[in-house]
């Protein structure tokens, strides 16, 4: 499993509160111990879980993108089975990767229970694959669950499959040990079993108790494991150590202890840290200054706009009673906050000749959107003389358009900027076990013009255990990704990127970009991208085309022999329930053709949960274990995690395997993300920040 990581802390947030307990099962996902329940965590919940019930050690991540949908990625170590021959993996235990889904079909009412349909191990090898239908009903401090399961959860096979009445094929279940396919041919097949249990919330708020009856008799365990079950009844307890940490313990199978820990947080209900390191917003004066626009010290205003509102000012202009500030936002993730701070600065600087402040946001000189704030209404709202809704109704967000204006100030460009930080890479799931690297990274950018720039990065190894990295996965395709070991171990100092880029607005809603150089750690080349993103629409279409050549393993300036043409046409659209979809069709790095479907949910604060799957012309034999590319990801604005404002994001991606099929170019710049501020939804959903 590849993990691209930026530090996210799940910090304790205080003592427990009296509320219905929703805790994680041994497998991950809301449940009892071995069995799931119909309960769902609140939307926006993230849980990281670890449990041990010999011979299984399970590690999982569960995401709740909607109140009715739960997804989990799980990694299981079967500790009494080896990954392979000693020559391949030493004493590493067998590792299994899986994806689970659970969907609520009916929400609990006074008389009716919660009802959910679930699929365990839908995207892995199928060692623990199962399908289930489960219901929950709460009575005071007791939460009862009961369900029917096929596959692993129902391995006891208590009775004939009722679906066999419709079709004889449902009476038997095919062998579940596959190679990563979505095994739809096995769904709801074989003899099922009943399962259920109860959770009791004790009078002591941090403690809840569990009792379950499971439908697995452990006579058909993966890898021919012989496991003895003395009782189908399991007992457990969960201690809520803090709001973010749960400790669990249990007695399972009548003879085996279970221990577990869950770290969890909710990115919707949690409050972002106070921005104690941000400069305070300027106070509004009792009266507007007497300085006319053509007499203002605009150089000073420009400096204040940069330091306090995050705008790297390009120019300031006037059209009648409207003042325009053209610039690039570099600091505030929430544009409403930046607009409000800039409006305060402008209100402090110019007389009553100006009635409107318009902030024109640009990105690499691409004019994206202009936000116009009525000055008088803004003052009244900040001074608590009018409600925020009055300003919300009168503030306008439009596509940036050319205007006939008088230029008051033009700023000198500061072409060079740089940054330093720590990087972390991790690879897990192969016969080499857990592999990691900690690095010191330095990135820099030089702008020859406002829309032509060079960017690059140097990375120096600080600590790693890649000396254990000996396994190159088999592949029937050109090795565009499975040479990962060589790229990670050849040099302690690498140059992941070194490229030149140029962006243009080609028409009102059409953007273009060309680029060339060392585009990512494994490939160099040249390419171009266009994006049509119409104003006020919830869809866009883009296309990119690239000629690339493989880089030397030391990630210096050298190139290898392999080259290819790769590119995609991508459609983006908004779907119901605040869901976004991106569908790409094209040619991948290994010269296979196919489609990638990406579905995600973005919350009001910018946190995004998503998943993708890629199917290509590569055959199962060519692709190898996993058979197709898939994964889940979490994207979190650092603004939600830090005590200072920033536009950076933490991106965490869980992908079960590194394979060559379906591999895309990992470019640093994409027009769709560069033009995201054209979507005004985020501005209006966080409009209250305009007064901060």
Secondary structure as UniProt FT lines:
FT   STRAND          2..5
FT   TURN            26..27
FT   STRAND          30..31
FT   TURN            43..44
FT   STRAND          45..53
FT   TURN            54..55
FT   STRAND          56..66
FT   TURN            67..68
FT   STRAND          69..82
FT   HELIX           86..89
FT   TURN            90..91
FT   STRAND          93..106
FT   STRAND          114..120
FT   TURN            127..128
FT   STRAND          130..139
FT   TURN            140..141
FT   STRAND          142..151
FT   HELIX           152..154
FT   TURN            155..156
FT   HELIX           162..165
FT   HELIX           168..171
FT   HELIX           184..186
FT   TURN            187..188
FT   STRAND          192..201
FT   TURN            205..206
FT   STRAND          207..213
FT   HELIX           222..224
FT   STRAND          233..242
FT   TURN            243..244
FT   STRAND          245..252
FT   TURN            253..255
FT   STRAND          256..266
FT   TURN            267..269
FT   TURN            276..277
FT   HELIX           293..295
FT   HELIX           298..309
FT   STRAND          311..319
FT   TURN            320..321
FT   STRAND          322..329
FT   HELIX           335..347
FT   TURN            348..349
FT   TURN            352..353
FT   STRAND          356..363
FT   TURN            364..365
FT   STRAND          366..374
FT   HELIX           375..382
FT   TURN            383..384
FT   HELIX           388..394
FT   STRAND          396..399
FT   STRAND          406..410
FT   STRAND          416..427
FT   TURN            431..432
FT   STRAND          435..449
FT   TURN            450..451
FT   STRAND          452..464
FT   HELIX           466..468
FT   TURN            482..483
FT   HELIX           484..489
FT   STRAND          493..507
FT   TURN            508..509
FT   STRAND          510..518
FT   STRAND          523..532
FT   TURN            535..536
FT   STRAND          539..551
FT   TURN            553..554
FT   STRAND          559..575
FT   TURN            576..578
FT   STRAND          579..587
FT   TURN            589..590
FT   STRAND          593..602
FT   TURN            604..605
FT   STRAND          608..616
FT   HELIX           620..623
FT   TURN            625..626
FT   STRAND          629..637
FT   HELIX           638..640
FT   STRAND          649..655
FT   TURN            661..662
FT   HELIX           671..674
FT   HELIX           676..678
FT   HELIX           681..685
FT   HELIX           687..691
//
